[in-house]
Amino acid sequence: MNNQNQNHKPVDVAVVGGGAAGLTAAIAAASVGARVTVLERLDRVGKKILATGNGRCNLSNTDLDIEHYHGSNPRFAYSALSRFDFYRTMSFFEALGIAWKVEEGGKVFPMSDQASSVLDVLRYEVEARDIEVLCEAGVSKITGRDGEFILQLAGGKQVKAHRVIIATGGRAAPNLGSDGSGYDLARQLGHSIVEPYPALVQLKLAAGFLKSISGVKFVGNAEVWVDGRPIEQAAGEILFTDYGISGPPILALSRTANAHLRGGSVILKVNLISAMSRDELQQLLTRRLETQPTKTLEFSFVGLINKRLIPVLLKEAGITDPRKAVGHVTNAEKEAIVNILQDWRFEVTGTRAWPSAQVTAGGVDVAEVDQKTMASKLVPGLYIAGELLDIDGDCGGYNLQWAWSSGFVAGESAALNI
């Protein structure tokens, strides 16, 4: 790849940000004949791609219903997702050399199970199309409009361009390149920002016993409650941590929890044994207690739940003597235990910080962007794509699909409108 600007003439399209959206935008623009330069703040492009899907790169999802997207106007995403849809996305990657497979929940992964293979073929295509890539080239300021842009780099260097695409990402995982600098660039150019906050992130809980159960996993159900009513739920493997709770269901619920935290209190209801109805669990508990009357109450739970949960659960259920014989357990105590097992409630105090988040909620106000082209309605010649916009998706390939789709539309539109 090129690492230095080869001339001082304006390029056709300058892409700020070398992530999923930026690389796709660059390839799309070059595919219709544009001369393209990618400006990347880090020492190499695509670092965040390597971290997606736990290093496997969850490319997309077979179900791209707009209900999986969020923001002040989620339907903004519909046009780009339709123009560069699932089938066109998969054809795009097949042409680059990526064989793919569909897993549970419609999640799509490369058959190699390596995110690095996705980045490798994107980098190869960038080089094959003679796209100039400038790394360690953070953009501090963009001036001009409609064919006469000047992008100011560190050390006084400049890049001139006829069209500019900002695809710098949001604030999630700043160590991988998304440091929020794109918001400053957008503001400089007159755009409004919907206040960003972490999404797909772990939740912090108010509980004094968390360190004692940190690392305990279970397959169950979690539900966000606001003002005494359930809002959203998710099921799967859940993990207690020393600060709160994690796992795929928690990440899925985190956007809803965080959004409501900004206006009030949020409760997380946890069901440790969701595979049973309440009646079934009560019957199971009664059988265990009746058939082992000489055991202590706390030992009677060995084999039913994680051993580290037992003393905490019994204390939360109001049991003052966990070592008493099970024959002395009252019906009220049984009810209290069942309540904790299937209706354990925690106050959510916040989320982990930006370095732990997988995606950003909020961003550039989509009311100021043309949904068909990703063009700014305020600055002719400017385009905005990817996570920088106030669009975010559910866990499961939706955010990468948004990056591919919005990036492709922005790149092709910019190149065709020079």
NUMARNU-776292 format. One line per 5 residues: for each residue x, y, z of C-alpha. Coordinates in nm, 4 decimals, always signed. Layout:
# residues N
X Y Z; ...
# end
This chain:
# residues 418
+0.0000 +0.0000 +0.0000; +0.1055 +0.3570 -0.0559; +0.2101 +0.5429 +0.2568; +0.2819 +0.8859 +0.1169; +0.0836 +1.1274 -0.0919
+0.2233 +1.0998 -0.4425; +0.1033 +1.4371 -0.5742; -0.0402 +1.7678 -0.4663; -0.3350 +1.7676 -0.7040; -0.6779 +1.7218 -0.5473
-0.7856 +1.3590 -0.5312; -1.1372 +1.2768 -0.6423; -1.2425 +1.1293 -0.3067; -1.0721 +1.1530 +0.0327; -1.1966 +0.8989 +0.2866
-1.1328 +0.9888 +0.6497; -1.1098 +0.6632 +0.8443; -0.9816 +0.3239 +0.7354; -1.2306 +0.0983 +0.9117; -1.5092 -0.1180 +0.7710
-1.7144 +0.1723 +0.6332; -1.4123 +0.3671 +0.5117; -1.2491 +0.0786 +0.3247; -1.5785 -0.0182 +0.1622; -1.6374 +0.3450 +0.0618
-1.2881 +0.3666 -0.0888; -1.3328 +0.0457 -0.2899; -1.6784 +0.1510 -0.4101; -1.5519 +0.4918 -0.5210; -1.2496 +0.3448 -0.6984
-1.4665 +0.0823 -0.8706; -1.6369 +0.3586 -1.0705; -1.3101 +0.5247 -1.1645; -1.2405 +0.7739 -0.8854; -0.8902 +0.8472 -0.7573
-0.9150 +0.7782 -0.3850; -0.7043 +0.8490 -0.0785; -0.7754 +0.6918 +0.2609; -0.6582 +0.8816 +0.5686; -0.6190 +0.6606 +0.8768
-0.5271 +0.7894 +1.2239; -0.3620 +0.4631 +1.3379; -0.0547 +0.2883 +1.2005; -0.2644 +0.0527 +0.9884; -0.6189 +0.0275 +0.8581
-0.8947 -0.2047 +0.9767; -0.7859 -0.2783 +1.3324; -1.1440 -0.2796 +1.4619; -1.2449 -0.5349 +1.1976; -0.9989 -0.7782 +1.3558
-1.1858 -0.7602 +1.6874; -1.5357 -0.8198 +1.5511; -1.7175 -1.1456 +1.6196; -1.4603 -1.2405 +1.8861; -1.1943 -1.2395 +1.6172
-1.4094 -1.4295 +1.3662; -1.5795 -1.1266 +1.2013; -1.9577 -1.1509 +1.2109; -1.9962 -1.0176 +0.8556; -2.3730 -0.9803 +0.8444
-2.7042 -1.1419 +0.9307; -2.9591 -1.3098 +0.7056; -3.2390 -1.1143 +0.8748; -3.1781 -0.7464 +0.8051; -3.5196 -0.6244 +0.9161
-3.5061 -0.2553 +1.0041; -3.6308 -0.3430 +1.3532; -3.2752 -0.4521 +1.4322; -3.1553 -0.0916 +1.3962; -3.1837 +0.1981 +1.6382
-3.1395 +0.5737 +1.6596; -3.3571 +0.8837 +1.6522; -3.4809 +0.7688 +1.3073; -3.3907 +0.4024 +1.2462; -3.5707 +0.3979 +0.9112
-3.2956 +0.6201 +0.7753; -3.0919 +0.3002 +0.7396; -3.3482 +0.1328 +0.5141; -3.2340 +0.2872 +0.1859; -2.8652 +0.1953 +0.2187
-2.9484 -0.1526 +0.3515; -3.1734 -0.2037 +0.0490; -2.9264 -0.0687 -0.2050; -2.6340 -0.2745 -0.0700; -2.8369 -0.5567 +0.0811
-2.7400 -0.8951 +0.2225; -2.7087 -1.0641 -0.1169; -2.5062 -0.7847 -0.2716; -2.2837 -0.7736 +0.0367; -2.2162 -1.1463 +0.0186
-2.1505 -1.1226 -0.3558; -1.9071 -0.8397 -0.2853; -1.7109 -1.0506 -0.0377; -1.7316 -1.3632 -0.2516; -1.5713 -1.1661 -0.5335
-1.2922 -1.0697 -0.2941; -1.2386 -1.4352 -0.2023; -1.4430 -1.4814 +0.1175; -1.6409 -1.8047 +0.1423; -1.9063 -1.7724 +0.4112
-2.1408 -1.9699 +0.6327; -2.4565 -1.9026 +0.8329; -2.4734 -1.9904 +1.2013; -2.7358 -1.9710 +1.4762; -2.9516 -1.6605 +1.4678
-2.8674 -1.5921 +1.1022; -2.5144 -1.4768 +1.1878; -2.2785 -1.4865 +0.8911; -1.9074 -1.5623 +0.9307; -1.6211 -1.6283 +0.6904
-1.5570 -2.0010 +0.6548; -1.2023 -1.9358 +0.7692; -1.3357 -1.8190 +1.1080; -1.0711 -1.5471 +1.0900; -1.1463 -1.1762 +1.0896
-0.7936 -1.1279 +0.9572; -0.8940 -1.2940 +0.6294; -1.1664 -1.0313 +0.5789; -0.9214 -0.7491 +0.6389; -0.6622 -0.9184 +0.4168
-0.8927 -0.9287 +0.1131; -1.0088 -0.5710 +0.1706; -0.6474 -0.4517 +0.1883; -0.5643 -0.6509 -0.1238; -0.8536 -0.4901 -0.3119
-0.7491 -0.1443 -0.1949; -0.3999 -0.2013 -0.3299; -0.5241 -0.3645 -0.6504; -0.7376 -0.0579 -0.7236; -0.4411 +0.1742 -0.6621
-0.6115 +0.3425 -0.3673; -0.3655 +0.5593 -0.1775; -0.3536 +0.4884 +0.1960; -0.1955 +0.7329 +0.4390; -0.1570 +0.5881 +0.7889
-0.0792 +0.7883 +1.1027; -0.2651 +1.0643 +0.9212; -0.5255 +1.1936 +1.1612; -0.7381 +1.4757 +1.0207; -0.7742 +1.7736 +1.2539
-0.9749 +2.0067 +1.0304; -1.1687 +2.0083 +0.7043; -1.2364 +2.3332 +0.5223; -1.4010 +2.4176 +0.1906; -1.7015 +2.2718 +0.0133
-1.8295 +2.1312 -0.3162; -1.5121 +2.0256 -0.4926; -1.2538 +2.2317 -0.3059; -1.1870 +2.0626 +0.0273; -0.8654 +2.0920 +0.2238
-0.7990 +1.8315 +0.4917; -0.5495 +1.9401 +0.7531; -0.3178 +1.6699 +0.8918; -0.0716 +1.6724 +1.1783; +0.2538 +1.8524 +1.1125
+0.0956 +2.1012 +0.8742; +0.0434 +1.8525 +0.5913; -0.2644 +1.8870 +0.3750; -0.4666 +1.6734 +0.1383; -0.6953 +1.8330 -0.1194
-1.0054 +1.6583 -0.2469; -1.3110 +1.7148 -0.4643; -1.5264 +1.4964 -0.2373; -1.4844 +1.3934 +0.1277; -1.6292 +1.0937 +0.3118
-1.6041 +1.0944 +0.6909; -1.6121 +0.7373 +0.8237; -1.4160 +0.7611 +1.1457; -1.6466 +0.5492 +1.3626; -1.7925 +0.6525 +1.6967
-1.6327 +0.6306 +2.0404; -1.6544 +0.2571 +2.1130; -1.3185 +0.0764 +2.1460; -1.1032 +0.3908 +2.1100; -0.7869 +0.1769 +2.1205
-0.8931 +0.0384 +1.7825; -0.9328 +0.3796 +1.6226; -1.2765 +0.5139 +1.7186; -1.1809 +0.8065 +1.9395; -1.4750 +1.0361 +1.8591
-1.2670 +1.2708 +1.6441; -1.5213 +1.2441 +1.3639; -1.7777 +1.4272 +1.5758; -1.5448 +1.7269 +1.5946; -1.4991 +1.7244 +1.2169
-1.8739 +1.7024 +1.1621; -1.9391 +1.9864 +1.4078; -1.6780 +2.2041 +1.2337; -1.8771 +2.1588 +0.9150; -2.2054 +2.2562 +1.0807
-2.3550 +1.9173 +1.1667; -2.5463 +1.8414 +1.4869; -2.4539 +1.5475 +1.7099; -2.7029 +1.3319 +1.8978; -2.5173 +1.2758 +2.2272
-2.3295 +0.9441 +2.1944; -2.3397 +0.6731 +2.4608; -2.2058 +0.3154 +2.4815; -2.4115 +0.0293 +2.3371; -2.3397 -0.3450 +2.3296
-2.1585 -0.3062 +2.6595; -2.1538 -0.4671 +3.0048; -2.3802 -0.3343 +3.2808; -2.2824 -0.2175 +3.6273; -2.5037 -0.3317 +3.9143
-2.5596 -0.2145 +4.2718; -2.4770 -0.5198 +4.4871; -2.2195 -0.5663 +4.7604; -2.1597 -0.9359 +4.6912; -2.0509 -0.9188 +4.3270
-1.6842 -0.9972 +4.3924; -1.7816 -1.3235 +4.5598; -1.9666 -1.4459 +4.2482; -1.7482 -1.2843 +3.9829; -1.6856 -1.5340 +3.7033
-2.0004 -1.7394 +3.7657; -2.1786 -1.8246 +3.4389; -2.5279 -1.9547 +3.3806; -2.7688 -1.9976 +3.0928; -3.0783 -1.7977 +3.1734
-3.2854 -1.4918 +3.1035; -3.2418 -1.1209 +3.1771; -3.5022 -0.8461 +3.1516; -3.4844 -0.4669 +3.1727; -3.7558 -0.3060 +3.3881
-3.8332 +0.0659 +3.3946; -4.0960 +0.2275 +3.6182; -4.2232 -0.1110 +3.7301; -4.2796 -0.2608 +3.3856; -4.0728 -0.4899 +3.1602
-3.9184 -0.3227 +2.8554; -3.6970 -0.5818 +2.6863; -3.5571 -0.9273 +2.7554; -3.2882 -1.1574 +2.6202; -3.1722 -1.5119 +2.6905
-2.8425 -1.7002 +2.6737; -2.5180 -1.7367 +2.8636; -2.4830 -1.4701 +3.1330; -2.1755 -1.3897 +3.3393; -2.1509 -1.2193 +3.6783
-1.8496 -0.9901 +3.7150; -1.6953 -0.7902 +3.9975; -1.8627 -0.4741 +3.8635; -2.1942 -0.6227 +3.7502; -2.2986 -0.8504 +3.4681
-2.1996 -0.9451 +3.1126; -2.2644 -1.1978 +2.8372; -2.4427 -1.1779 +2.4983; -2.7931 -1.1231 +2.6462; -2.6639 -0.8364 +2.8602
-2.4903 -0.6718 +2.5651; -2.8154 -0.7023 +2.3711; -3.0054 -0.5268 +2.6515; -2.7431 -0.2625 +2.7258; -2.8630 -0.0042 +2.4729
-3.2142 -0.0081 +2.6179; -3.0826 +0.0013 +2.9743; -2.8448 +0.2884 +2.8999; -3.1074 +0.4898 +2.7147; -3.3457 +0.4713 +3.0124
-3.0682 +0.5351 +3.2640; -3.0254 +0.8753 +3.1091; -3.3743 +0.9656 +3.2299; -3.4255 +0.7621 +3.5477; -3.3703 +0.4328 +3.7272
-3.3440 +0.0892 +3.5674; -3.3859 -0.2563 +3.7200; -3.2409 -0.5760 +3.5737; -3.4416 -0.8897 +3.6477; -3.2384 -1.2117 +3.6240
-3.3806 -1.5638 +3.5912; -3.1165 -1.8229 +3.6822; -3.3356 -2.1205 +3.5885; -3.5414 -2.0023 +3.2935; -3.5837 -2.3500 +3.1441
-3.8520 -2.4264 +3.4040; -4.1814 -2.2656 +3.4917; -4.2248 -2.1371 +3.8448; -4.4458 -2.4354 +3.9333; -4.1914 -2.6813 +3.7948
-3.9132 -2.5205 +3.9933; -4.1201 -2.5241 +4.3115; -4.1931 -2.8950 +4.2638; -3.8257 -2.9700 +4.1980; -3.7181 -2.7788 +4.5071
-3.9785 -2.9547 +4.7228; -3.8627 -3.2979 +4.5997; -3.4992 -3.2194 +4.6704; -3.5771 -3.1021 +5.0221; -3.8078 -3.3935 +5.1035
-3.5735 -3.6636 +4.9757; -3.2623 -3.5392 +5.1600; -3.3914 -3.4300 +5.5041; -3.0587 -3.4778 +5.6830; -2.8664 -3.2384 +5.4593
-2.8121 -2.8765 +5.5414; -3.0055 -2.6265 +5.3358; -2.6966 -2.4853 +5.1693; -2.5629 -2.8323 +5.0756; -2.9000 -2.9311 +4.9302
-2.8360 -2.6873 +4.6426; -2.5098 -2.8520 +4.5379; -2.5726 -2.9943 +4.1923; -2.8586 -2.7548 +4.1221; -2.6783 -2.4206 +4.0942
-2.3178 -2.3023 +4.0940; -2.1746 -2.3585 +4.4431; -2.0469 -2.0011 +4.4687; -2.4015 -1.8724 +4.4218; -2.5471 -2.0744 +4.7107
-2.4504 -1.8589 +5.0143; -2.5348 -1.5367 +4.8263; -2.8690 -1.6696 +4.7052; -2.9741 -1.7899 +5.0497; -2.8749 -1.4617 +5.2122
-3.0661 -1.2667 +4.9450; -3.3679 -1.4884 +5.0176; -3.3526 -1.3843 +5.3827; -3.2237 -1.7177 +5.5173; -3.0361 -1.6417 +5.8400
-2.9151 -1.9977 +5.9037; -2.8039 -2.1665 +5.5792; -2.6767 -2.4697 +5.7721; -3.0088 -2.5681 +5.9211; -3.1615 -2.9018 +5.8226
-3.3817 -2.8895 +5.5176; -3.6657 -3.0349 +5.7190; -3.6876 -2.7049 +5.9052; -3.7292 -2.4892 +5.5960; -4.0621 -2.3080 +5.5934
-4.2907 -2.2636 +5.2934; -4.2256 -1.8890 +5.3058; -3.8505 -1.9537 +5.2828; -3.9052 -2.1864 +4.9867; -4.1015 -1.9124 +4.8122
-3.8269 -1.6596 +4.8808; -3.5647 -1.8944 +4.7365; -3.7710 -1.9515 +4.4208; -3.8104 -1.5741 +4.3872; -3.4349 -1.5253 +4.3876
-3.3765 -1.8126 +4.1466; -3.6230 -1.6795 +3.8909; -3.6793 -1.3144 +3.9780; -3.3518 -1.1760 +4.1134; -3.3571 -0.7985 +4.0766
-3.0658 -0.5567 +4.0623; -3.0414 -0.1817 +4.0282; -2.8456 -0.0891 +3.7162; -2.6063 +0.1928 +3.8015; -2.4452 +0.2403 +3.4608
-2.2386 +0.0710 +3.1935; -1.8731 +0.0020 +3.1413; -1.6802 +0.2827 +2.9705; -1.6073 +0.3334 +2.6007; -1.3080 +0.0947 +2.5837
-1.5442 -0.1940 +2.6711; -1.8242 -0.0974 +2.4306; -1.8621 -0.2682 +2.0939; -2.0651 +0.0070 +1.9297; -2.1783 +0.3674 +1.9745
-2.5384 +0.4803 +2.0053; -2.5997 +0.8387 +1.8930; -2.3892 +1.0350 +1.6453; -2.4376 +1.2719 +1.3533; -2.8046 +1.3653 +1.3237
-2.9398 +1.1706 +1.0251; -3.1938 +1.4463 +0.9559; -2.8969 +1.6366 +0.8099; -2.7919 +1.3534 +0.5743; -2.9499 +1.2234 +0.2518
-3.0485 +0.8625 +0.3223; -3.0181 +0.7620 -0.0451; -2.6602 +0.8836 -0.0932; -2.5150 +0.9504 +0.2564; -2.4483 +1.3052 +0.1327
-2.4564 +1.5925 +0.3783; -2.7552 +1.8199 +0.3318; -2.5502 +2.1051 +0.4768; -2.2180 +2.0817 +0.2927; -2.2188 +1.9941 -0.0796
-1.9538 +1.7336 -0.1571; -1.9410 +1.5921 +0.1962; -2.0568 +1.2375 +0.2787; -2.0884 +1.0614 +0.6148; -2.0972 +0.6850 +0.6705
-2.0889 +0.4098 +0.9295; -2.0976 +0.4291 +1.3068; -2.0409 +0.8048 +1.3005; -2.4082 +0.8445 +1.2108; -2.6905 +0.8134 +1.4648
-2.7620 +0.4550 +1.3623; -2.6628 +0.1443 +1.5566; -2.7658 -0.2173 +1.5276; -2.8292 -0.5179 +1.7462; -2.5572 -0.7691 +1.8220
-2.5251 -1.0312 +1.5493; -2.3652 -0.8737 +1.2404; -2.5989 -0.5759 +1.2092; -2.3401 -0.3077 +1.2799; -2.0878 -0.4412 +1.0301
-2.3653 -0.4655 +0.7706; -2.4462 -0.1005 +0.8335; -2.0783 -0.0165 +0.7848; -2.0597 -0.2093 +0.4546; -2.3907 -0.0702 +0.3245
-2.3505 +0.2946 +0.4234; -1.9846 +0.2921 +0.3208; -2.0595 +0.1478 -0.0228; -2.3435 +0.3928 -0.0865; -2.1319 +0.6880 +0.0265
-1.8336 +0.5821 -0.1863; -2.0269 +0.5142 -0.5023; -2.2398 +0.8279 -0.4627; -1.9375 +1.0502 -0.4000; -1.7554 +0.9174 -0.7051
-2.0553 +0.9477 -0.9360; -2.1233 +1.3062 -0.8285; -1.7825 +1.4614 -0.8862
# end
